[in-house]
Structures are given as structure tokens and as C-alpha cells.
Amino acid sequence: MTSFTPTPVTEAAACCAPLTRETLNAEQADDLARSLKALADPTRLRLISIVAASEGEEACVCDLTEPVGLGQSTVSHHLKILMDAGFLTRSKRGTWAYYRLVPGSLDSISRLLVTA
């Protein structure tokens, strides 16, 4: 049996970077929670990555159904949630809708997740 020696608190505190550089006020926390909620779905994360990786960083809804294995109405529902959260914009061309990532829309999330 191996023995366990606990790490002193001062060493443990020094090893871990703070989660954020500054505290969030209530409005910032609400906004960030809304954004995280919109992203907290595997299908929506995949849709954002597909749109961002598409030629011209734009994708037609008709090209998004097959990769995620869902019907057009379900994909459109997920895309609407991402639009309402400010991550995507939509433009109509004929009967099809094209989606594009809003520049800078993921910046607040990445700043929260990146430790420097």
C-alpha cells in the first residue's frame, strides 16, 4: 500500500490559474450563461464547427442535415437557437437559408476558457 502525503494548501493554490481574470457582474453572468446554454448541445457545437469550416465560412441548411443526421426542421430549430444567441447570421437565397458565424461571437467564451 502506498502512503499519501497531502499537498500543502500554498502549493496547491499556486498550481492552478484563476478561471477568469476578473469577476463577472450579474448582467455579464446572465449573458454568458445564455451563450453557454445555447452551445451546451452536441448538435449545435457540430453545426457551428461545420459552418465555420465550410467554404467561405458559410453553409446552406440543406448541407447541414446529413452531417448531423437530423431532419431539416430539427436542424433549423438548432440553427435558430444559435442565431438567437448571436452566434450565427442567416441570409435567404431563393428557398434556402445560408448561415454564417458572427465574427467575434465566440470571443467571450474563448476568453473564459483560455488560461494565460
Phi and psi restraints in degrees (range 20) as a CNS / XPLOR table:
assign (resid 1 and name C) (resid 2 and name N)
       (resid 2 and name CA) (resid 2 and name C) 1.0 -90.1 20.0 2
assign (resid 2 and name N) (resid 2 and name CA)
       (resid 2 and name C) (resid 3 and name N) 1.0 149.1 20.0 2
assign (resid 2 and name C) (resid 3 and name N)
       (resid 3 and name CA) (resid 3 and name C) 1.0 -91.0 20.0 2
assign (resid 3 and name N) (resid 3 and name CA)
       (resid 3 and name C) (resid 4 and name N) 1.0 152.1 20.0 2
assign (resid 3 and name C) (resid 4 and name N)
       (resid 4 and name CA) (resid 4 and name C) 1.0 -113.4 20.0 2
assign (resid 4 and name N) (resid 4 and name CA)
       (resid 4 and name C) (resid 5 and name N) 1.0 125.0 20.0 2
assign (resid 4 and name C) (resid 5 and name N)
       (resid 5 and name CA) (resid 5 and name C) 1.0 -111.8 20.0 2
assign (resid 5 and name N) (resid 5 and name CA)
       (resid 5 and name C) (resid 6 and name N) 1.0 114.6 20.0 2
assign (resid 5 and name C) (resid 6 and name N)
       (resid 6 and name CA) (resid 6 and name C) 1.0 -64.4 20.0 2
assign (resid 6 and name N) (resid 6 and name CA)
       (resid 6 and name C) (resid 7 and name N) 1.0 144.5 20.0 2
assign (resid 6 and name C) (resid 7 and name N)
       (resid 7 and name CA) (resid 7 and name C) 1.0 -77.8 20.0 2
assign (resid 7 and name N) (resid 7 and name CA)
       (resid 7 and name C) (resid 8 and name N) 1.0 133.3 20.0 2
assign (resid 7 and name C) (resid 8 and name N)
       (resid 8 and name CA) (resid 8 and name C) 1.0 -58.9 20.0 2
assign (resid 8 and name N) (resid 8 and name CA)
       (resid 8 and name C) (resid 9 and name N) 1.0 148.8 20.0 2
assign (resid 8 and name C) (resid 9 and name N)
       (resid 9 and name CA) (resid 9 and name C) 1.0 -57.5 20.0 2
assign (resid 9 and name N) (resid 9 and name CA)
       (resid 9 and name C) (resid 10 and name N) 1.0 -38.3 20.0 2
assign (resid 9 and name C) (resid 10 and name N)
       (resid 10 and name CA) (resid 10 and name C) 1.0 -63.3 20.0 2
assign (resid 10 and name N) (resid 10 and name CA)
       (resid 10 and name C) (resid 11 and name N) 1.0 -37.6 20.0 2
assign (resid 10 and name C) (resid 11 and name N)
       (resid 11 and name CA) (resid 11 and name C) 1.0 -72.0 20.0 2
assign (resid 11 and name N) (resid 11 and name CA)
       (resid 11 and name C) (resid 12 and name N) 1.0 -40.7 20.0 2
assign (resid 11 and name C) (resid 12 and name N)
       (resid 12 and name CA) (resid 12 and name C) 1.0 -63.1 20.0 2
assign (resid 12 and name N) (resid 12 and name CA)
       (resid 12 and name C) (resid 13 and name N) 1.0 -40.9 20.0 2
assign (resid 12 and name C) (resid 13 and name N)
       (resid 13 and name CA) (resid 13 and name C) 1.0 -66.3 20.0 2
assign (resid 13 and name N) (resid 13 and name CA)
       (resid 13 and name C) (resid 14 and name N) 1.0 -34.2 20.0 2
assign (resid 13 and name C) (resid 14 and name N)
       (resid 14 and name CA) (resid 14 and name C) 1.0 -72.7 20.0 2
assign (resid 14 and name N) (resid 14 and name CA)
       (resid 14 and name C) (resid 15 and name N) 1.0 -24.4 20.0 2
assign (resid 14 and name C) (resid 15 and name N)
       (resid 15 and name CA) (resid 15 and name C) 1.0 -80.1 20.0 2
assign (resid 15 and name N) (resid 15 and name CA)
       (resid 15 and name C) (resid 16 and name N) 1.0 -19.7 20.0 2
assign (resid 15 and name C) (resid 16 and name N)
       (resid 16 and name CA) (resid 16 and name C) 1.0 -109.0 20.0 2
assign (resid 16 and name N) (resid 16 and name CA)
       (resid 16 and name C) (resid 17 and name N) 1.0 125.3 20.0 2
assign (resid 16 and name C) (resid 17 and name N)
       (resid 17 and name CA) (resid 17 and name C) 1.0 -76.0 20.0 2
assign (resid 17 and name N) (resid 17 and name CA)
       (resid 17 and name C) (resid 18 and name N) 1.0 149.3 20.0 2
assign (resid 17 and name C) (resid 18 and name N)
       (resid 18 and name CA) (resid 18 and name C) 1.0 -64.4 20.0 2
assign (resid 18 and name N) (resid 18 and name CA)
       (resid 18 and name C) (resid 19 and name N) 1.0 149.6 20.0 2
assign (resid 18 and name C) (resid 19 and name N)
       (resid 19 and name CA) (resid 19 and name C) 1.0 -64.1 20.0 2
assign (resid 19 and name N) (resid 19 and name CA)
       (resid 19 and name C) (resid 20 and name N) 1.0 -40.1 20.0 2
assign (resid 19 and name C) (resid 20 and name N)
       (resid 20 and name CA) (resid 20 and name C) 1.0 -129.9 20.0 2
assign (resid 20 and name N) (resid 20 and name CA)
       (resid 20 and name C) (resid 21 and name N) 1.0 163.3 20.0 2
assign (resid 20 and name C) (resid 21 and name N)
       (resid 21 and name CA) (resid 21 and name C) 1.0 -85.2 20.0 2
assign (resid 21 and name N) (resid 21 and name CA)
       (resid 21 and name C) (resid 22 and name N) 1.0 -22.2 20.0 2
assign (resid 21 and name C) (resid 22 and name N)
       (resid 22 and name CA) (resid 22 and name C) 1.0 -147.5 20.0 2
assign (resid 22 and name N) (resid 22 and name CA)
       (resid 22 and name C) (resid 23 and name N) 1.0 159.7 20.0 2
assign (resid 22 and name C) (resid 23 and name N)
       (resid 23 and name CA) (resid 23 and name C) 1.0 -76.4 20.0 2
assign (resid 23 and name N) (resid 23 and name CA)
       (resid 23 and name C) (resid 24 and name N) 1.0 152.5 20.0 2
assign (resid 23 and name C) (resid 24 and name N)
       (resid 24 and name CA) (resid 24 and name C) 1.0 -93.4 20.0 2
assign (resid 24 and name N) (resid 24 and name CA)
       (resid 24 and name C) (resid 25 and name N) 1.0 140.2 20.0 2
assign (resid 24 and name C) (resid 25 and name N)
       (resid 25 and name CA) (resid 25 and name C) 1.0 -82.9 20.0 2
assign (resid 25 and name N) (resid 25 and name CA)
       (resid 25 and name C) (resid 26 and name N) 1.0 175.0 20.0 2
assign (resid 25 and name C) (resid 26 and name N)
       (resid 26 and name CA) (resid 26 and name C) 1.0 -60.1 20.0 2
assign (resid 26 and name N) (resid 26 and name CA)
       (resid 26 and name C) (resid 27 and name N) 1.0 -42.0 20.0 2
assign (resid 26 and name C) (resid 27 and name N)
       (resid 27 and name CA) (resid 27 and name C) 1.0 -66.3 20.0 2
assign (resid 27 and name N) (resid 27 and name CA)
       (resid 27 and name C) (resid 28 and name N) 1.0 -43.0 20.0 2
assign (resid 27 and name C) (resid 28 and name N)
       (resid 28 and name CA) (resid 28 and name C) 1.0 -62.8 20.0 2
assign (resid 28 and name N) (resid 28 and name CA)
       (resid 28 and name C) (resid 29 and name N) 1.0 -41.1 20.0 2
assign (resid 28 and name C) (resid 29 and name N)
       (resid 29 and name CA) (resid 29 and name C) 1.0 -63.8 20.0 2
assign (resid 29 and name N) (resid 29 and name CA)
       (resid 29 and name C) (resid 30 and name N) 1.0 -41.7 20.0 2
assign (resid 29 and name C) (resid 30 and name N)
       (resid 30 and name CA) (resid 30 and name C) 1.0 -62.4 20.0 2
assign (resid 30 and name N) (resid 30 and name CA)
       (resid 30 and name C) (resid 31 and name N) 1.0 -46.1 20.0 2
assign (resid 30 and name C) (resid 31 and name N)
       (resid 31 and name CA) (resid 31 and name C) 1.0 -62.0 20.0 2
assign (resid 31 and name N) (resid 31 and name CA)
       (resid 31 and name C) (resid 32 and name N) 1.0 -45.5 20.0 2
assign (resid 31 and name C) (resid 32 and name N)
       (resid 32 and name CA) (resid 32 and name C) 1.0 -65.7 20.0 2
assign (resid 32 and name N) (resid 32 and name CA)
       (resid 32 and name C) (resid 33 and name N) 1.0 -40.0 20.0 2
assign (resid 32 and name C) (resid 33 and name N)
       (resid 33 and name CA) (resid 33 and name C) 1.0 -62.8 20.0 2
assign (resid 33 and name N) (resid 33 and name CA)
       (resid 33 and name C) (resid 34 and name N) 1.0 -40.9 20.0 2
assign (resid 33 and name C) (resid 34 and name N)
       (resid 34 and name CA) (resid 34 and name C) 1.0 -62.0 20.0 2
assign (resid 34 and name N) (resid 34 and name CA)
       (resid 34 and name C) (resid 35 and name N) 1.0 -43.3 20.0 2
assign (resid 34 and name C) (resid 35 and name N)
       (resid 35 and name CA) (resid 35 and name C) 1.0 -64.9 20.0 2
assign (resid 35 and name N) (resid 35 and name CA)
       (resid 35 and name C) (resid 36 and name N) 1.0 -45.8 20.0 2
assign (resid 35 and name C) (resid 36 and name N)
       (resid 36 and name CA) (resid 36 and name C) 1.0 -63.9 20.0 2
assign (resid 36 and name N) (resid 36 and name CA)
       (resid 36 and name C) (resid 37 and name N) 1.0 -36.8 20.0 2
assign (resid 36 and name C) (resid 37 and name N)
       (resid 37 and name CA) (resid 37 and name C) 1.0 -63.6 20.0 2
assign (resid 37 and name N) (resid 37 and name CA)
       (resid 37 and name C) (resid 38 and name N) 1.0 -41.1 20.0 2
assign (resid 37 and name C) (resid 38 and name N)
       (resid 38 and name CA) (resid 38 and name C) 1.0 -65.1 20.0 2
assign (resid 38 and name N) (resid 38 and name CA)
       (resid 38 and name C) (resid 39 and name N) 1.0 -33.9 20.0 2
assign (resid 38 and name C) (resid 39 and name N)
       (resid 39 and name CA) (resid 39 and name C) 1.0 -85.8 20.0 2
assign (resid 39 and name N) (resid 39 and name CA)
       (resid 39 and name C) (resid 40 and name N) 1.0 -15.4 20.0 2
assign (resid 39 and name C) (resid 40 and name N)
       (resid 40 and name CA) (resid 40 and name C) 1.0 -78.7 20.0 2
assign (resid 40 and name N) (resid 40 and name CA)
       (resid 40 and name C) (resid 41 and name N) 1.0 50.1 20.0 2
assign (resid 40 and name C) (resid 41 and name N)
       (resid 41 and name CA) (resid 41 and name C) 1.0 -146.9 20.0 2
assign (resid 41 and name N) (resid 41 and name CA)
       (resid 41 and name C) (resid 42 and name N) 1.0 126.9 20.0 2
assign (resid 41 and name C) (resid 42 and name N)
       (resid 42 and name CA) (resid 42 and name C) 1.0 -57.0 20.0 2
assign (resid 42 and name N) (resid 42 and name CA)
       (resid 42 and name C) (resid 43 and name N) 1.0 -39.1 20.0 2
assign (resid 42 and name C) (resid 43 and name N)
       (resid 43 and name CA) (resid 43 and name C) 1.0 -64.5 20.0 2
assign (resid 43 and name N) (resid 43 and name CA)
       (resid 43 and name C) (resid 44 and name N) 1.0 -43.7 20.0 2
assign (resid 43 and name C) (resid 44 and name N)
       (resid 44 and name CA) (resid 44 and name C) 1.0 -66.3 20.0 2
assign (resid 44 and name N) (resid 44 and name CA)
       (resid 44 and name C) (resid 45 and name N) 1.0 -38.0 20.0 2
assign (resid 44 and name C) (resid 45 and name N)
       (resid 45 and name CA) (resid 45 and name C) 1.0 -63.1 20.0 2
assign (resid 45 and name N) (resid 45 and name CA)
       (resid 45 and name C) (resid 46 and name N) 1.0 -41.5 20.0 2
assign (resid 45 and name C) (resid 46 and name N)
       (resid 46 and name CA) (resid 46 and name C) 1.0 -65.1 20.0 2
assign (resid 46 and name N) (resid 46 and name CA)
       (resid 46 and name C) (resid 47 and name N) 1.0 -42.0 20.0 2
assign (resid 46 and name C) (resid 47 and name N)
       (resid 47 and name CA) (resid 47 and name C) 1.0 -60.8 20.0 2
assign (resid 47 and name N) (resid 47 and name CA)
       (resid 47 and name C) (resid 48 and name N) 1.0 -44.1 20.0 2
assign (resid 47 and name C) (resid 48 and name N)
       (resid 48 and name CA) (resid 48 and name C) 1.0 -61.3 20.0 2
assign (resid 48 and name N) (resid 48 and name CA)
       (resid 48 and name C) (resid 49 and name N) 1.0 -43.0 20.0 2
assign (resid 48 and name C) (resid 49 and name N)
       (resid 49 and name CA) (resid 49 and name C) 1.0 -67.2 20.0 2
assign (resid 49 and name N) (resid 49 and name CA)
       (resid 49 and name C) (resid 50 and name N) 1.0 -36.9 20.0 2
assign (resid 49 and name C) (resid 50 and name N)
       (resid 50 and name CA) (resid 50 and name C) 1.0 -67.0 20.0 2
assign (resid 50 and name N) (resid 50 and name CA)
       (resid 50 and name C) (resid 51 and name N) 1.0 -44.9 20.0 2
assign (resid 50 and name C) (resid 51 and name N)
       (resid 51 and name CA) (resid 51 and name C) 1.0 -61.7 20.0 2
assign (resid 51 and name N) (resid 51 and name CA)
       (resid 51 and name C) (resid 52 and name N) 1.0 -47.0 20.0 2
assign (resid 51 and name C) (resid 52 and name N)
       (resid 52 and name CA) (resid 52 and name C) 1.0 -63.6 20.0 2
assign (resid 52 and name N) (resid 52 and name CA)
       (resid 52 and name C) (resid 53 and name N) 1.0 -32.1 20.0 2
assign (resid 52 and name C) (resid 53 and name N)
       (resid 53 and name CA) (resid 53 and name C) 1.0 -89.4 20.0 2
assign (resid 53 and name N) (resid 53 and name CA)
       (resid 53 and name C) (resid 54 and name N) 1.0 -6.1 20.0 2
assign (resid 53 and name C) (resid 54 and name N)
       (resid 54 and name CA) (resid 54 and name C) 1.0 -73.7 20.0 2
assign (resid 54 and name N) (resid 54 and name CA)
       (resid 54 and name C) (resid 55 and name N) 1.0 157.6 20.0 2
assign (resid 54 and name C) (resid 55 and name N)
       (resid 55 and name CA) (resid 55 and name C) 1.0 -57.4 20.0 2
assign (resid 55 and name N) (resid 55 and name CA)
       (resid 55 and name C) (resid 56 and name N) 1.0 128.2 20.0 2
assign (resid 55 and name C) (resid 56 and name N)
       (resid 56 and name CA) (resid 56 and name C) 1.0 71.9 20.0 2
assign (resid 56 and name N) (resid 56 and name CA)
       (resid 56 and name C) (resid 57 and name N) 1.0 11.4 20.0 2
assign (resid 56 and name C) (resid 57 and name N)
       (resid 57 and name CA) (resid 57 and name C) 1.0 52.3 20.0 2
assign (resid 57 and name N) (resid 57 and name CA)
       (resid 57 and name C) (resid 58 and name N) 1.0 40.1 20.0 2
assign (resid 57 and name C) (resid 58 and name N)
       (resid 58 and name CA) (resid 58 and name C) 1.0 -144.6 20.0 2
assign (resid 58 and name N) (resid 58 and name CA)
       (resid 58 and name C) (resid 59 and name N) 1.0 142.0 20.0 2
assign (resid 58 and name C) (resid 59 and name N)
       (resid 59 and name CA) (resid 59 and name C) 1.0 -141.4 20.0 2
assign (resid 59 and name N) (resid 59 and name CA)
       (resid 59 and name C) (resid 60 and name N) 1.0 143.4 20.0 2
assign (resid 59 and name C) (resid 60 and name N)
       (resid 60 and name CA) (resid 60 and name C) 1.0 -81.8 20.0 2
assign (resid 60 and name N) (resid 60 and name CA)
       (resid 60 and name C) (resid 61 and name N) 1.0 143.1 20.0 2
assign (resid 60 and name C) (resid 61 and name N)
       (resid 61 and name CA) (resid 61 and name C) 1.0 -55.9 20.0 2
assign (resid 61 and name N) (resid 61 and name CA)
       (resid 61 and name C) (resid 62 and name N) 1.0 -30.6 20.0 2
assign (resid 61 and name C) (resid 62 and name N)
       (resid 62 and name CA) (resid 62 and name C) 1.0 -65.7 20.0 2
assign (resid 62 and name N) (resid 62 and name CA)
       (resid 62 and name C) (resid 63 and name N) 1.0 -23.2 20.0 2
assign (resid 62 and name C) (resid 63 and name N)
       (resid 63 and name CA) (resid 63 and name C) 1.0 -93.4 20.0 2
assign (resid 63 and name N) (resid 63 and name CA)
       (resid 63 and name C) (resid 64 and name N) 1.0 -2.6 20.0 2
assign (resid 63 and name C) (resid 64 and name N)
       (resid 64 and name CA) (resid 64 and name C) 1.0 -100.7 20.0 2
assign (resid 64 and name N) (resid 64 and name CA)
       (resid 64 and name C) (resid 65 and name N) 1.0 -17.5 20.0 2
assign (resid 64 and name C) (resid 65 and name N)
       (resid 65 and name CA) (resid 65 and name C) 1.0 -70.7 20.0 2
assign (resid 65 and name N) (resid 65 and name CA)
       (resid 65 and name C) (resid 66 and name N) 1.0 -46.3 20.0 2
assign (resid 65 and name C) (resid 66 and name N)
       (resid 66 and name CA) (resid 66 and name C) 1.0 -63.4 20.0 2
assign (resid 66 and name N) (resid 66 and name CA)
       (resid 66 and name C) (resid 67 and name N) 1.0 -47.2 20.0 2
assign (resid 66 and name C) (resid 67 and name N)
       (resid 67 and name CA) (resid 67 and name C) 1.0 -60.1 20.0 2
assign (resid 67 and name N) (resid 67 and name CA)
       (resid 67 and name C) (resid 68 and name N) 1.0 -32.4 20.0 2
assign (resid 67 and name C) (resid 68 and name N)
       (resid 68 and name CA) (resid 68 and name C) 1.0 -96.9 20.0 2
assign (resid 68 and name N) (resid 68 and name CA)
       (resid 68 and name C) (resid 69 and name N) 1.0 -7.3 20.0 2
assign (resid 68 and name C) (resid 69 and name N)
       (resid 69 and name CA) (resid 69 and name C) 1.0 69.3 20.0 2
assign (resid 69 and name N) (resid 69 and name CA)
       (resid 69 and name C) (resid 70 and name N) 1.0 32.0 20.0 2
assign (resid 69 and name C) (resid 70 and name N)
       (resid 70 and name CA) (resid 70 and name C) 1.0 -126.7 20.0 2
assign (resid 70 and name N) (resid 70 and name CA)
       (resid 70 and name C) (resid 71 and name N) 1.0 161.4 20.0 2
assign (resid 70 and name C) (resid 71 and name N)
       (resid 71 and name CA) (resid 71 and name C) 1.0 -72.0 20.0 2
assign (resid 71 and name N) (resid 71 and name CA)
       (resid 71 and name C) (resid 72 and name N) 1.0 163.2 20.0 2
assign (resid 71 and name C) (resid 72 and name N)
       (resid 72 and name CA) (resid 72 and name C) 1.0 -60.3 20.0 2
assign (resid 72 and name N) (resid 72 and name CA)
       (resid 72 and name C) (resid 73 and name N) 1.0 -40.1 20.0 2
assign (resid 72 and name C) (resid 73 and name N)
       (resid 73 and name CA) (resid 73 and name C) 1.0 -67.7 20.0 2
assign (resid 73 and name N) (resid 73 and name CA)
       (resid 73 and name C) (resid 74 and name N) 1.0 -37.6 20.0 2
assign (resid 73 and name C) (resid 74 and name N)
       (resid 74 and name CA) (resid 74 and name C) 1.0 -68.7 20.0 2
assign (resid 74 and name N) (resid 74 and name CA)
       (resid 74 and name C) (resid 75 and name N) 1.0 -42.9 20.0 2
assign (resid 74 and name C) (resid 75 and name N)
       (resid 75 and name CA) (resid 75 and name C) 1.0 -62.5 20.0 2
assign (resid 75 and name N) (resid 75 and name CA)
       (resid 75 and name C) (resid 76 and name N) 1.0 -42.8 20.0 2
assign (resid 75 and name C) (resid 76 and name N)
       (resid 76 and name CA) (resid 76 and name C) 1.0 -61.3 20.0 2
assign (resid 76 and name N) (resid 76 and name CA)
       (resid 76 and name C) (resid 77 and name N) 1.0 -37.4 20.0 2
assign (resid 76 and name C) (resid 77 and name N)
       (resid 77 and name CA) (resid 77 and name C) 1.0 -61.6 20.0 2
assign (resid 77 and name N) (resid 77 and name CA)
       (resid 77 and name C) (resid 78 and name N) 1.0 -47.3 20.0 2
assign (resid 77 and name C) (resid 78 and name N)
       (resid 78 and name CA) (resid 78 and name C) 1.0 -62.6 20.0 2
assign (resid 78 and name N) (resid 78 and name CA)
       (resid 78 and name C) (resid 79 and name N) 1.0 -40.7 20.0 2
assign (resid 78 and name C) (resid 79 and name N)
       (resid 79 and name CA) (resid 79 and name C) 1.0 -64.7 20.0 2
assign (resid 79 and name N) (resid 79 and name CA)
       (resid 79 and name C) (resid 80 and name N) 1.0 -37.2 20.0 2
assign (resid 79 and name C) (resid 80 and name N)
       (resid 80 and name CA) (resid 80 and name C) 1.0 -63.5 20.0 2
assign (resid 80 and name N) (resid 80 and name CA)
       (resid 80 and name C) (resid 81 and name N) 1.0 -41.4 20.0 2
assign (resid 80 and name C) (resid 81 and name N)
       (resid 81 and name CA) (resid 81 and name C) 1.0 -61.1 20.0 2
assign (resid 81 and name N) (resid 81 and name CA)
       (resid 81 and name C) (resid 82 and name N) 1.0 -42.7 20.0 2
assign (resid 81 and name C) (resid 82 and name N)
       (resid 82 and name CA) (resid 82 and name C) 1.0 -67.7 20.0 2
assign (resid 82 and name N) (resid 82 and name CA)
       (resid 82 and name C) (resid 83 and name N) 1.0 -34.1 20.0 2
assign (resid 82 and name C) (resid 83 and name N)
       (resid 83 and name CA) (resid 83 and name C) 1.0 -67.8 20.0 2
assign (resid 83 and name N) (resid 83 and name CA)
       (resid 83 and name C) (resid 84 and name N) 1.0 -46.9 20.0 2
assign (resid 83 and name C) (resid 84 and name N)
       (resid 84 and name CA) (resid 84 and name C) 1.0 -61.2 20.0 2
assign (resid 84 and name N) (resid 84 and name CA)
       (resid 84 and name C) (resid 85 and name N) 1.0 -30.7 20.0 2
assign (resid 84 and name C) (resid 85 and name N)
       (resid 85 and name CA) (resid 85 and name C) 1.0 -82.5 20.0 2
assign (resid 85 and name N) (resid 85 and name CA)
       (resid 85 and name C) (resid 86 and name N) 1.0 -5.6 20.0 2
assign (resid 85 and name C) (resid 86 and name N)
       (resid 86 and name CA) (resid 86 and name C) 1.0 88.7 20.0 2
assign (resid 86 and name N) (resid 86 and name CA)
       (resid 86 and name C) (resid 87 and name N) 1.0 14.3 20.0 2
assign (resid 86 and name C) (resid 87 and name N)
       (resid 87 and name CA) (resid 87 and name C) 1.0 -89.6 20.0 2
assign (resid 87 and name N) (resid 87 and name CA)
       (resid 87 and name C) (resid 88 and name N) 1.0 -29.6 20.0 2
assign (resid 87 and name C) (resid 88 and name N)
       (resid 88 and name CA) (resid 88 and name C) 1.0 -126.8 20.0 2
assign (resid 88 and name N) (resid 88 and name CA)
       (resid 88 and name C) (resid 89 and name N) 1.0 153.6 20.0 2
assign (resid 88 and name C) (resid 89 and name N)
       (resid 89 and name CA) (resid 89 and name C) 1.0 -117.4 20.0 2
assign (resid 89 and name N) (resid 89 and name CA)
       (resid 89 and name C) (resid 90 and name N) 1.0 160.5 20.0 2
assign (resid 89 and name C) (resid 90 and name N)
       (resid 90 and name CA) (resid 90 and name C) 1.0 -129.4 20.0 2
assign (resid 90 and name N) (resid 90 and name CA)
       (resid 90 and name C) (resid 91 and name N) 1.0 140.8 20.0 2
assign (resid 90 and name C) (resid 91 and name N)
       (resid 91 and name CA) (resid 91 and name C) 1.0 -131.8 20.0 2
assign (resid 91 and name N) (resid 91 and name CA)
       (resid 91 and name C) (resid 92 and name N) 1.0 142.3 20.0 2
assign (resid 91 and name C) (resid 92 and name N)
       (resid 92 and name CA) (resid 92 and name C) 1.0 -97.0 20.0 2
assign (resid 92 and name N) (resid 92 and name CA)
       (resid 92 and name C) (resid 93 and name N) 1.0 137.0 20.0 2
assign (resid 92 and name C) (resid 93 and name N)
       (resid 93 and name CA) (resid 93 and name C) 1.0 -134.6 20.0 2
assign (resid 93 and name N) (resid 93 and name CA)
       (resid 93 and name C) (resid 94 and name N) 1.0 103.6 20.0 2
assign (resid 93 and name C) (resid 94 and name N)
       (resid 94 and name CA) (resid 94 and name C) 1.0 66.5 20.0 2
assign (resid 94 and name N) (resid 94 and name CA)
       (resid 94 and name C) (resid 95 and name N) 1.0 -125.9 20.0 2
assign (resid 94 and name C) (resid 95 and name N)
       (resid 95 and name CA) (resid 95 and name C) 1.0 -93.7 20.0 2
assign (resid 95 and name N) (resid 95 and name CA)
       (resid 95 and name C) (resid 96 and name N) 1.0 -4.9 20.0 2
assign (resid 95 and name C) (resid 96 and name N)
       (resid 96 and name CA) (resid 96 and name C) 1.0 -104.0 20.0 2
assign (resid 96 and name N) (resid 96 and name CA)
       (resid 96 and name C) (resid 97 and name N) 1.0 149.0 20.0 2
assign (resid 96 and name C) (resid 97 and name N)
       (resid 97 and name CA) (resid 97 and name C) 1.0 -106.6 20.0 2
assign (resid 97 and name N) (resid 97 and name CA)
       (resid 97 and name C) (resid 98 and name N) 1.0 136.7 20.0 2
assign (resid 97 and name C) (resid 98 and name N)
       (resid 98 and name CA) (resid 98 and name C) 1.0 -114.2 20.0 2
assign (resid 98 and name N) (resid 98 and name CA)
       (resid 98 and name C) (resid 99 and name N) 1.0 138.2 20.0 2
assign (resid 98 and name C) (resid 99 and name N)
       (resid 99 and name CA) (resid 99 and name C) 1.0 -117.0 20.0 2
assign (resid 99 and name N) (resid 99 and name CA)
       (resid 99 and name C) (resid 100 and name N) 1.0 142.6 20.0 2
assign (resid 99 and name C) (resid 100 and name N)
       (resid 100 and name CA) (resid 100 and name C) 1.0 -137.4 20.0 2
assign (resid 100 and name N) (resid 100 and name CA)
       (resid 100 and name C) (resid 101 and name N) 1.0 142.5 20.0 2
assign (resid 100 and name C) (resid 101 and name N)
       (resid 101 and name CA) (resid 101 and name C) 1.0 -70.1 20.0 2
assign (resid 101 and name N) (resid 101 and name CA)
       (resid 101 and name C) (resid 102 and name N) 1.0 133.6 20.0 2
assign (resid 101 and name C) (resid 102 and name N)
       (resid 102 and name CA) (resid 102 and name C) 1.0 -73.2 20.0 2
assign (resid 102 and name N) (resid 102 and name CA)
       (resid 102 and name C) (resid 103 and name N) 1.0 123.9 20.0 2
assign (resid 102 and name C) (resid 103 and name N)
       (resid 103 and name CA) (resid 103 and name C) 1.0 -56.3 20.0 2
assign (resid 103 and name N) (resid 103 and name CA)
       (resid 103 and name C) (resid 104 and name N) 1.0 130.6 20.0 2
assign (resid 103 and name C) (resid 104 and name N)
       (resid 104 and name CA) (resid 104 and name C) 1.0 81.4 20.0 2
assign (resid 104 and name N) (resid 104 and name CA)
       (resid 104 and name C) (resid 105 and name N) 1.0 -1.8 20.0 2
assign (resid 104 and name C) (resid 105 and name N)
       (resid 105 and name CA) (resid 105 and name C) 1.0 -68.0 20.0 2
assign (resid 105 and name N) (resid 105 and name CA)
       (resid 105 and name C) (resid 106 and name N) 1.0 -22.4 20.0 2
assign (resid 105 and name C) (resid 106 and name N)
       (resid 106 and name CA) (resid 106 and name C) 1.0 -97.0 20.0 2
assign (resid 106 and name N) (resid 106 and name CA)
       (resid 106 and name C) (resid 107 and name N) 1.0 2.2 20.0 2
assign (resid 106 and name C) (resid 107 and name N)
       (resid 107 and name CA) (resid 107 and name C) 1.0 -61.2 20.0 2
assign (resid 107 and name N) (resid 107 and name CA)
       (resid 107 and name C) (resid 108 and name N) 1.0 -44.5 20.0 2
assign (resid 107 and name C) (resid 108 and name N)
       (resid 108 and name CA) (resid 108 and name C) 1.0 -65.9 20.0 2
assign (resid 108 and name N) (resid 108 and name CA)
       (resid 108 and name C) (resid 109 and name N) 1.0 -33.8 20.0 2
assign (resid 108 and name C) (resid 109 and name N)
       (resid 109 and name CA) (resid 109 and name C) 1.0 -69.7 20.0 2
assign (resid 109 and name N) (resid 109 and name CA)
       (resid 109 and name C) (resid 110 and name N) 1.0 -43.6 20.0 2
assign (resid 109 and name C) (resid 110 and name N)
       (resid 110 and name CA) (resid 110 and name C) 1.0 -67.7 20.0 2
assign (resid 110 and name N) (resid 110 and name CA)
       (resid 110 and name C) (resid 111 and name N) 1.0 -35.5 20.0 2
assign (resid 110 and name C) (resid 111 and name N)
       (resid 111 and name CA) (resid 111 and name C) 1.0 -63.7 20.0 2
assign (resid 111 and name N) (resid 111 and name CA)
       (resid 111 and name C) (resid 112 and name N) 1.0 -35.8 20.0 2
assign (resid 111 and name C) (resid 112 and name N)
       (resid 112 and name CA) (resid 112 and name C) 1.0 -68.8 20.0 2
assign (resid 112 and name N) (resid 112 and name CA)
       (resid 112 and name C) (resid 113 and name N) 1.0 -37.5 20.0 2
assign (resid 112 and name C) (resid 113 and name N)
       (resid 113 and name CA) (resid 113 and name C) 1.0 -86.5 20.0 2
assign (resid 113 and name N) (resid 113 and name CA)
       (resid 113 and name C) (resid 114 and name N) 1.0 -24.3 20.0 2
assign (resid 113 and name C) (resid 114 and name N)
       (resid 114 and name CA) (resid 114 and name C) 1.0 -86.0 20.0 2
assign (resid 114 and name N) (resid 114 and name CA)
       (resid 114 and name C) (resid 115 and name N) 1.0 127.9 20.0 2
assign (resid 114 and name C) (resid 115 and name N)
       (resid 115 and name CA) (resid 115 and name C) 1.0 -104.0 20.0 2
assign (resid 115 and name N) (resid 115 and name CA)
       (resid 115 and name C) (resid 116 and name N) 1.0 135.8 20.0 2
